Amino acid sequence: MIDLYTWPTPNGRKVSIMLEETGIPYSVQAIDITQGQQFEPNFLAISPNNKIPAIFDQDAGMGLMESGAILLYLAEISGTLMPENAQDRWQAMQWLMMQIGSVGPMLGQTHHFHRFNPGKSDYAEQRYLSETARIYQVLDRRLNEAEFLANSYSIADIAVWPWISRYEWQGIEWAEYPNLLRWYRQIAKRPGVQRGYNVPHFTTEIPIPD
């Protein structure tokens, strides 16, 4: 049994989707980051960096923070969603690292300046909108070559997809990214993704571009 500490954000959704896709039994503890619950001592004991998501594996007696590490851990204990052959496994690893190093941080800054603080800094808005467009182009080119980021559906797709699901916050034009759009719609149809999207509670239906 996995105890999942989470909130409905892209990083939180990575792990709830992964748990749904693997079928690992889990319980959910909502950590309301709008009320500062991520700073409470009980949560900090599991996630010293005061970020969601975090998990506690009851069988192993171990807590784990950082969504990328959690995805790798769940792939290992479930034996799923990480390619077996070395070439595709490293493809999955590199796109997972790209999400951690680029997709999340850059799109997150776009949300901060373009969505929540428009007009505060024209420079920041343009910088992060441009970087978001560049990242979309990188992903679109890759998905012109392969059905999924690591050829087969994997933790790499699970890591990236929740960030793209906030496309309405990111000022992009889908007509410029047909391969990414095909991939996004395809993953949005998966039952595990649909169940994991609204953990720890329902927020909205999965947005689907026209």
Sine and cosine of phi, psi and omega as CSV:
sin_phi,cos_phi,sin_psi,cos_psi,sin_omega,cos_omega
0.00,0.00,0.74,-0.67,0.05,-1.00
-0.95,-0.30,0.78,-0.63,0.18,-0.98
-1.00,-0.02,0.86,-0.51,-0.02,-1.00
-0.96,-0.27,0.82,-0.58,0.07,-1.00
-0.95,-0.30,0.89,-0.46,-0.20,-0.98
-0.38,-0.93,0.11,-0.99,0.08,-1.00
-0.51,-0.86,0.44,-0.90,-0.09,-1.00
-0.97,0.26,0.97,0.25,0.10,-1.00
-0.84,-0.54,0.21,-0.98,0.05,-1.00
-0.82,0.57,-0.69,0.72,0.00,-1.00
-0.92,0.40,-0.64,0.77,0.05,-1.00
-0.90,0.44,-0.66,0.75,-0.04,-1.00
-0.92,0.39,-0.48,0.88,0.07,-1.00
-0.78,0.62,-0.74,0.67,-0.15,-0.99
-0.98,0.20,-0.64,0.77,0.04,-1.00
-0.91,0.42,-0.61,0.80,0.09,-1.00
-0.90,0.43,-0.70,0.72,0.02,-1.00
-0.86,0.50,-0.69,0.73,0.01,-1.00
-0.90,0.43,-0.65,0.76,0.04,-1.00
-0.91,0.41,-0.64,0.77,-0.02,-1.00
-0.93,0.37,-0.57,0.82,-0.03,-1.00
-1.00,0.09,-0.39,0.92,-0.06,-1.00
0.98,0.18,0.19,0.98,0.06,-1.00
-0.92,0.39,0.77,-0.64,0.03,-1.00
-0.89,0.45,0.66,-0.75,0.00,-1.00
-0.46,-0.89,0.44,-0.90,0.15,-0.99
-0.92,-0.39,0.34,-0.94,-0.10,-0.99
-0.85,-0.53,0.73,-0.68,0.16,-0.99
-0.87,-0.50,0.91,-0.41,0.03,-1.00
-0.95,0.31,0.76,-0.65,0.09,-1.00
-0.92,-0.40,0.98,-0.19,-0.10,-1.00
-0.97,0.23,0.99,-0.16,-0.06,-1.00
-0.96,0.29,-0.24,0.97,0.07,-1.00
-0.98,0.21,-0.26,0.96,0.01,-1.00
-0.93,-0.36,0.16,0.99,0.06,-1.00
0.97,0.23,0.30,0.95,-0.03,-1.00
-0.92,0.39,-0.32,0.95,0.03,-1.00
-0.93,0.36,-0.19,0.98,0.01,-1.00
-0.98,-0.18,0.03,1.00,-0.03,-1.00
-0.96,0.27,0.58,-0.82,-0.12,-0.99
-0.82,0.58,-0.64,0.76,-0.03,-1.00
-0.89,0.45,-0.61,0.79,0.03,-1.00
-0.96,0.26,-0.64,0.77,0.01,-1.00
-0.88,0.47,-0.44,0.90,0.04,-1.00
-0.91,0.42,-0.44,0.90,0.03,-1.00
-0.99,-0.14,-0.60,0.80,-0.06,-1.00
-0.80,-0.60,0.99,0.11,-0.07,-1.00
-0.86,0.51,-0.37,0.93,0.01,-1.00
-1.00,0.04,0.19,0.98,0.03,-1.00
0.73,0.68,0.68,0.74,0.05,-1.00
-0.83,-0.56,0.59,-0.81,0.20,-0.98
-1.00,-0.04,0.43,-0.90,0.03,1.00
-1.00,0.03,0.22,-0.98,0.18,-0.98
-0.58,-0.82,0.36,-0.93,0.05,-1.00
-0.73,-0.68,0.36,-0.93,0.21,-0.98
-0.77,-0.64,0.87,-0.49,0.02,-1.00
-1.00,0.04,0.95,-0.32,-0.05,-1.00
-0.90,0.43,-0.59,0.81,-0.02,-1.00
-0.93,0.37,-0.65,0.76,-0.02,-1.00
-1.00,0.07,-0.26,0.97,-0.06,-1.00
0.91,0.42,0.60,0.80,-0.13,-0.99
-0.69,-0.72,0.70,-0.72,0.14,-0.99
-0.99,-0.12,0.39,-0.92,-0.03,-1.00
-0.51,-0.86,0.70,-0.71,0.08,-1.00
-0.91,-0.42,0.07,-1.00,0.01,-1.00
0.96,0.28,0.90,-0.45,-0.16,-0.99
-0.87,0.49,-0.62,0.79,0.02,-1.00
-0.89,0.45,-0.70,0.71,0.04,-1.00
-0.90,0.44,-0.63,0.78,0.00,-1.00
-0.91,0.42,-0.68,0.74,0.04,-1.00
-0.87,0.50,-0.70,0.72,0.02,-1.00
-0.89,0.45,-0.65,0.76,0.01,-1.00
-0.90,0.44,-0.72,0.69,-0.02,-1.00
-0.92,0.39,-0.57,0.82,0.09,-1.00
-0.89,0.46,-0.65,0.76,-0.02,-1.00
-0.93,0.37,-0.73,0.69,-0.08,-1.00
-0.97,0.25,-0.39,0.92,0.03,-1.00
-1.00,-0.03,-0.35,0.94,-0.06,-1.00
0.93,0.36,0.45,0.89,-0.04,-1.00
-0.71,-0.71,0.28,-0.96,0.17,-0.99
0.90,0.43,0.33,0.94,0.21,-0.98
-0.74,-0.67,0.87,-0.49,-0.07,-1.00
-0.82,0.57,0.54,-0.84,-0.03,-1.00
-0.99,0.14,-0.61,0.79,-0.02,-1.00
-0.97,0.22,0.53,-0.85,-0.17,-0.99
-0.88,0.48,-0.65,0.76,-0.07,-1.00
-0.90,0.44,-0.74,0.67,0.00,-1.00
-0.95,0.31,-0.52,0.85,0.05,-1.00
-0.88,0.47,-0.66,0.75,0.02,-1.00
-0.96,0.27,-0.46,0.89,0.17,-0.99
-0.87,0.48,-0.73,0.69,0.02,-1.00
-0.87,0.49,-0.66,0.75,-0.03,-1.00
-0.91,0.42,-0.69,0.73,-0.06,-1.00
-0.93,0.36,-0.59,0.81,0.03,-1.00
-0.96,0.26,-0.49,0.87,0.14,-0.99
-0.89,0.45,-0.70,0.71,0.01,-1.00
-0.91,0.41,-0.58,0.82,0.05,-1.00
-0.89,0.45,-0.64,0.77,0.05,-1.00
-0.89,0.46,-0.72,0.70,-0.05,-1.00
-0.91,0.40,-0.63,0.78,-0.09,-1.00
-1.00,0.01,-0.42,0.91,-0.10,-1.00
-0.81,-0.59,-0.84,0.54,-0.13,-0.99
-0.86,0.52,-0.81,0.58,-0.04,-1.00
-0.89,0.45,-0.82,0.57,-0.04,-1.00
-0.88,0.48,-0.68,0.74,-0.07,-1.00
-0.96,0.27,-0.71,0.71,0.04,-1.00
-0.92,0.39,-0.54,0.84,0.08,-1.00
-0.89,0.46,-0.62,0.78,0.06,-1.00
-0.94,0.35,-0.56,0.83,0.10,-0.99
-0.88,0.48,-0.68,0.73,0.06,-1.00
-0.86,0.51,-0.69,0.72,-0.08,-1.00
-0.89,0.45,-0.75,0.66,-0.11,-0.99
-1.00,0.01,-0.64,0.76,-0.10,-1.00
-1.00,0.10,-0.62,0.79,-0.07,-1.00
-1.00,0.02,-0.75,0.66,-0.19,-0.98
-0.98,-0.18,-0.38,0.93,-0.04,-1.00
-0.72,-0.69,0.77,0.64,-0.01,-1.00
-0.90,0.43,0.60,-0.80,0.03,-1.00
1.00,0.08,-0.12,0.99,0.00,-1.00
-0.98,0.22,-0.56,0.83,-0.02,-1.00
-0.44,-0.90,0.97,-0.23,0.03,-1.00
-0.87,0.50,-0.63,0.78,0.01,-1.00
-0.87,0.50,-0.75,0.66,-0.03,-1.00
-0.91,0.42,-0.68,0.74,0.01,-1.00
-0.86,0.52,-0.75,0.66,-0.03,-1.00
-0.92,0.39,-0.63,0.78,0.02,-1.00
-0.85,0.52,-0.76,0.65,-0.11,-0.99
-0.98,0.17,-0.50,0.87,0.14,-0.99
-0.90,0.43,-0.65,0.76,0.03,-1.00
-0.91,0.40,-0.65,0.76,0.01,-1.00
-0.93,0.37,-0.60,0.80,0.07,-1.00
-0.88,0.47,-0.70,0.71,0.04,-1.00
-0.88,0.48,-0.65,0.76,0.02,-1.00
-0.89,0.45,-0.69,0.72,0.00,-1.00
-0.90,0.44,-0.68,0.73,0.07,-1.00
-0.85,0.52,-0.64,0.77,0.02,-1.00
-0.90,0.43,-0.66,0.75,0.03,-1.00
-0.87,0.50,-0.74,0.67,-0.01,-1.00
-0.91,0.42,-0.65,0.76,-0.01,-1.00
-0.89,0.45,-0.66,0.75,0.03,-1.00
-0.89,0.46,-0.69,0.73,0.01,-1.00
-0.88,0.48,-0.66,0.75,-0.07,-1.00
-0.99,0.16,-0.07,1.00,0.25,-0.97
-0.97,0.22,-0.38,0.92,-0.03,-1.00
-1.00,-0.08,-0.43,0.90,-0.14,-0.99
-0.55,-0.83,0.42,-0.91,0.00,-1.00
-0.92,0.40,-0.64,0.77,0.03,-1.00
-0.78,-0.63,0.18,-0.98,-0.12,-0.99
-0.88,0.48,-0.59,0.81,0.03,-1.00
-0.93,-0.37,0.54,0.84,-0.01,-1.00
0.98,0.21,-0.81,0.59,0.13,-0.99
-0.95,-0.30,0.37,-0.93,-0.02,-1.00
-0.86,0.51,0.75,-0.66,-0.14,-0.99
-0.44,-0.90,-0.06,-1.00,0.05,-1.00
-0.86,0.51,-0.41,0.91,0.03,-1.00
-0.90,0.44,-0.71,0.71,0.03,-1.00
-0.91,0.41,-0.65,0.76,0.01,-1.00
-0.89,0.45,-0.56,0.83,0.02,-1.00
-0.95,0.32,-0.66,0.75,-0.11,-0.99
-0.99,0.14,-0.65,0.76,-0.17,-0.98
-0.82,0.58,-0.71,0.71,-0.03,-1.00
-0.88,0.48,-0.49,0.87,0.05,-1.00
-0.95,0.32,-0.62,0.79,0.04,-1.00
-0.94,0.34,-0.42,0.91,0.00,-1.00
-0.92,0.40,-0.19,0.98,0.11,-0.99
-0.98,-0.18,0.52,0.85,-0.02,-1.00
-0.83,0.55,-0.48,0.88,-0.02,-1.00
-0.91,0.41,-0.32,0.95,0.02,-1.00
-1.00,-0.03,-0.06,1.00,-0.29,-0.96
-0.92,-0.40,0.06,1.00,0.13,-0.99
0.89,0.45,0.57,0.82,-0.04,-1.00
-0.96,-0.28,0.34,-0.94,0.05,-1.00
-0.93,-0.37,0.91,-0.42,-0.11,-0.99
-0.90,0.44,-0.43,0.90,0.00,-1.00
-0.85,0.52,-0.38,0.92,-0.02,-1.00
-1.00,0.10,-0.13,0.99,-0.11,-0.99
-0.71,-0.70,0.89,0.45,-0.11,-0.99
-0.91,0.43,-0.55,0.83,-0.02,-1.00
-0.96,0.28,-0.63,0.77,0.07,-1.00
-0.91,0.41,-0.61,0.79,0.02,-1.00
-0.90,0.44,-0.70,0.71,0.05,-1.00
-0.85,0.53,-0.73,0.69,0.01,-1.00
-0.89,0.46,-0.70,0.72,-0.03,-1.00
-0.88,0.47,-0.74,0.67,-0.01,-1.00
-0.90,0.43,-0.63,0.78,-0.01,-1.00
-0.88,0.47,-0.71,0.70,-0.01,-1.00
-0.94,0.34,-0.58,0.81,-0.01,-1.00
-0.88,0.47,-0.37,0.93,0.01,-1.00
-0.99,0.16,-0.21,0.98,-0.08,-1.00
-0.94,0.33,0.75,-0.66,0.00,-1.00
-0.84,0.54,-0.64,0.77,0.02,-1.00
-0.90,0.43,-0.60,0.80,0.06,-1.00
-0.92,0.39,-0.69,0.73,-0.01,-1.00
-0.90,0.44,-0.63,0.77,0.04,-1.00
-0.94,0.33,-0.68,0.74,-0.07,-1.00
-0.96,0.29,-0.35,0.94,-0.07,-1.00
-0.89,0.45,-0.62,0.79,-0.08,-1.00
-0.96,-0.28,0.74,0.67,0.16,-0.99
-0.93,-0.36,0.73,-0.68,0.17,0.99
-1.00,0.07,-0.07,1.00,0.04,-1.00
-0.38,-0.92,0.29,-0.96,0.00,-1.00
-0.92,0.39,0.72,-0.69,0.12,-0.99
-0.89,-0.45,-0.88,0.47,0.03,-1.00
-0.54,-0.84,0.26,-0.97,0.23,-0.97
-0.91,0.42,0.44,-0.90,0.08,-1.00
-0.86,0.50,0.82,-0.57,0.03,-1.00
-0.94,0.34,0.70,-0.71,0.00,-1.00
-0.83,-0.56,0.84,-0.54,0.01,-1.00
-0.89,0.46,0.50,-0.87,0.06,-1.00
-0.91,0.41,0.00,0.00,0.00,0.00
